[in-house]
Amino acid sequence: MGIQDIIEGKKQWRAHMARVHALPADYQIVYKEIQRYFFKVGPVDLPDGPLLPGIVDFFEEGVAAGKGVLELIGNDVAAFCDDLVKDSRTNADIYQESISGEPGTAEK
């Protein structure tokens, strides 16, 4: 990864976060909780994938329709997140695999 890739990635992230900050306060709070959840246990391809921008798209559509954020995702943010990544390999899966291995075996 070259310096240009890093600069471009930062530009894209700033543009993404500008879209988040344009959302109503309740949407921003829920987005930050979703983001925190995904950064802890989320899919391995989270940085390069379309998941977070897709959530912002979904939220923008909800705002345009005049719906509250909990009308869109329900009351359980973690369940909503788990449903989004149910078919993806997650950091939690990798951790479980690493601790369930035989004692004394090194991971490659």
C-alpha positions in Angstrom: 0.0 0.0 0.0 1.5 3.2 -1.1 1.2 6.7 0.2 -1.4 7.6 -2.5 -3.5 4.7 -1.4 -3.4 5.9 2.2 -4.3 9.4 1.2 -7.2 8.2 -1.0 -8.5 6.0 1.8 -8.5 8.9 4.3 -10.4 11.1 1.8 -13.0 8.4 1.3 -13.3 7.9 5.1 -13.7 11.6 5.7 -16.4 11.8 3.0 -18.1 8.8 4.6 -18.0 10.4 8.0 -19.3 13.7 6.6 -22.4 11.8 5.4 -22.8 10.3 8.9 -22.6 13.7 10.5 -25.3 15.0 8.2 -27.7 12.5 9.6 -30.1 13.4 12.5 -28.7 12.9 16.0 -30.5 9.7 16.8 -29.2 8.1 13.6 -25.7 9.2 14.4 -25.8 7.6 17.8 -27.0 4.3 16.4 -24.5 4.4 13.6 -21.7 4.9 16.1 -22.9 2.0 18.1 -23.0 -0.2 15.0 -19.6 1.0 14.0 -18.2 0.2 17.5 -19.8 -3.3 17.4 -18.4 -4.0 13.9 -14.9 -2.8 14.8 -14.9 -5.3 17.7 -16.5 -8.4 16.2 -17.4 -7.4 12.7 -16.5 -9.0 9.4 -12.9 -9.4 8.4 -13.4 -7.4 5.2 -15.0 -4.4 7.0 -12.4 -1.8 6.0 -12.6 -2.7 2.3 -16.2 -3.7 2.1 -19.4 -1.9 1.3 -21.1 -2.6 4.7 -20.7 0.7 6.5 -21.4 2.9 3.4 -24.5 0.6 2.8 -25.7 1.3 6.3 -25.4 5.1 5.7 -27.3 4.7 2.5 -30.0 2.8 4.4 -30.2 5.4 7.1 -30.4 8.3 4.5 -33.3 6.5 2.9 -35.0 6.2 6.3 -34.5 9.9 7.0 -36.0 10.8 3.6 -39.0 8.6 4.4 -39.4 10.3 7.8 -38.8 7.2 9.8 -37.0 7.0 13.2 -33.9 4.9 13.3 -35.4 2.3 15.6 -38.3 1.8 13.1 -35.6 0.8 10.6 -33.4 -1.5 12.7 -35.5 -2.5 15.7 -34.7 -2.1 19.4 -31.7 -4.5 19.4 -28.7 -3.0 17.6 -26.5 -6.0 18.2 -29.2 -8.3 16.7 -29.4 -6.0 13.6 -25.6 -6.1 13.3 -25.4 -9.9 13.7 -28.1 -10.3 11.0 -26.0 -8.2 8.6 -22.9 -10.3 9.0 -24.4 -13.7 9.6 -22.8 -15.2 6.5 -19.5 -13.4 6.8 -16.3 -14.5 8.6 -15.9 -12.2 11.6 -13.0 -11.3 13.9 -14.9 -13.2 16.6 -14.8 -16.3 14.5 -11.0 -16.0 14.0 -10.6 -15.5 17.8 -12.7 -18.6 18.6 -10.7 -20.6 16.1 -7.4 -19.5 17.7 -8.5 -20.5 21.2 -10.1 -23.8 20.2 -6.9 -25.1 18.7 -4.8 -27.8 20.3 -2.6 -26.5 23.2 1.0 -26.0 22.0 0.2 -25.6 18.3 1.2 -22.5 16.6 -1.1 -20.6 14.2 0.2 -19.9 10.8 
